[in-house]
Amino acid sequence: MTEDKGILIRNIYYMLAYAFQELRQNNYAEIEGETFDDIYDLFAEILTRGISYQLKQGLYREYVARNESMQTVMGKIDIKGTIAQRMRKSQRIACNYDELSENNTYNQILVTTVSILIRHSDVKKERKSQLKKLMLFFQNVQPIDIHSIRWNTLRFDRNNRNYQMLLYICYFIISEWLMTTEEGKFKMREFSDDHMCRLFEKFVLEYYKKHHSELKPCAAQIEWNIDKEMSTANILPIMQTDILLTIGKRTLIIDTKYYGHTMQQQYGKNTLHSQNFYQIQAYVNNYDVGHTGKVDGMLLYAKTQEEVVPEEEIPFRDGNVYYFKTLDLNTDFDSIRRRLDSFVMKEI
């Protein structure tokens, strides 16, 4: 997407640092000063430091169900299994019990992801060596089938919250891994725009939360401006905003976009993708219940190498203003910061 990937990769670190405050802790602090030629090399360094820190704190353990034939009772007796033992003339008792174990989904995902990075050609040898050393402490943890991971079931609390950022990166890496049917091997795709889109969205929201908390930044759901008493329909889609900012009675709704091509050709002219505009317009129209004209919308695009990029400010007759802006991720981070600040420094 950009020519100078070195700057972009550095900015990916900054974006992750805003999205996950753990990256601002001491064990990650030195990453900011390093140079990375590939995003997976950056991920390898983050995981190296994160796993090292976690080993000092102790690996997360949770209760795992076990079934084992034993000489004495532990947990609950497995009647069916015990009868099978007796039929084989064994005096052992089949038992079901829970064991506090490191061999759980969270650690299994870490082990599997590290094995991917160790085989990745863009990860430097010294980082691969560091990861291999760390894996010596995971001898009781088995790899997991990447197709069986149910990411939406993972839950984080005070006992495993340090895993959240690490598993977020693991998700990025594993979801790019594909099984080839011919040779039965895995291969890595390019880091996808879909993943960057989610990171871009989370970064912008967290940036405003940290530096402009007075705007009450949030990712709010917008209700449809319909007559609920007269309507029984329940088929309308959920309107989930990326970022909603408020100053007094004025509101700005931002929808972030990360595309390879921000504009489309239509009848010989460059135009916005129509579905993007209709989406932000729906947010604005339905949030501005009283048609006050004090709700504005912004489509914020990550800048591409295209010559023509969105940079417009269009006031509508009812008072709503629509902004179409770009953010260049292929520049120094101070410029990115100033650009984000400029969107909200003037009266909305």
C-alpha positions, 0 to 999 in steps of 0.5 A: 500500500505504501512505498516506504514500508520502514516508516509504515511498520514503525507507525504500525507499532505506534498504532498498536501502542494506542490500541493496546496500552500494554505496549507502553510498559517498560518491557516493550519500550525499546521496540520504538527505537528499533528498525523493522523491515517487515511487519512479521519481524515486528510481530516476532519482537513484540511476542518475544518481549510479551512472552518473556514478561509473561514467563516471569509473571507465570503462564496462565493456567486454567482448569482442563477436564481430564479422564484417567484410569487410576488406582484411587478415586479422584474427582468423579467416578466415570461409571461407564469407563470403570465398568469397561475396566472391570470387563478387562479384569483391571482394578483401576477406576476411571475418573473425571476430574479437573486439572489446573493446566498450562495446556489451555487454548491461550497458551496453545495459540501462542505456541502455534503462532510462534511456530509460524514465525519461526518458519517465516522467511521475513523474521530475522535469525536472532529473533527466531533463536530467541523464540525457540529458547522461549518455547523450551518453557512451553514443553507441556503445551501442545499446538492447536489446530488453527481451524479449530480456534474459536476466537469469539469465545476467548475471555479476558479477566484480571488473571489473563488480561496480559494475553489480550494484546498478544493474542490479538497479534496472534489472530493477525498472524494465524488468520493469514495462514492458509492450508494448501491442498496440493502439498499439505503445507502452510503458506503466508499471505500478505498482511491484509487490508482487512486486518489493517482496517480494524487496527486503523479504526481502533487506533483512531478511537484510542488516540482521541480517547487519550488526547481528546477525552473532552470529546467523549470519544466512543464507538456508539450504536445508533438507533434507527429514527423510526416510530417504534410504537407503530413498527414491529419490524426487527430486520433493520441492520445494526448501525455501529459507529467507529468513532463518535465525538461530541463537543457541547451540542455538536457531534461528529461521527467518523467512519474509518476506511482502509482500502487499496483504492479510495476512489472509483471511476464513474462516467470518467470522473473520480467519485467516492464509493457510494456505499461508504457515503450512504453509510455515513449519511445513514448514521448522521440522519438517524442520529440527528433525530430532531433534524437540528443540523448539528450532527456531522459525518466524516469518512476518514481514509488511510492514504494510498498511492493514488494521485487523487484522494478524498479531501473535501468538506461539503455542507448540506442545506439542513446544516449537516457537514460531511468531511472526506479526509485522508490520513497518511500512515507513511509519514512520521508519527508527529505528522499523523498526530497533527493531522488527527488533531486538526480534525477536531481543533476547530469548532465542530 
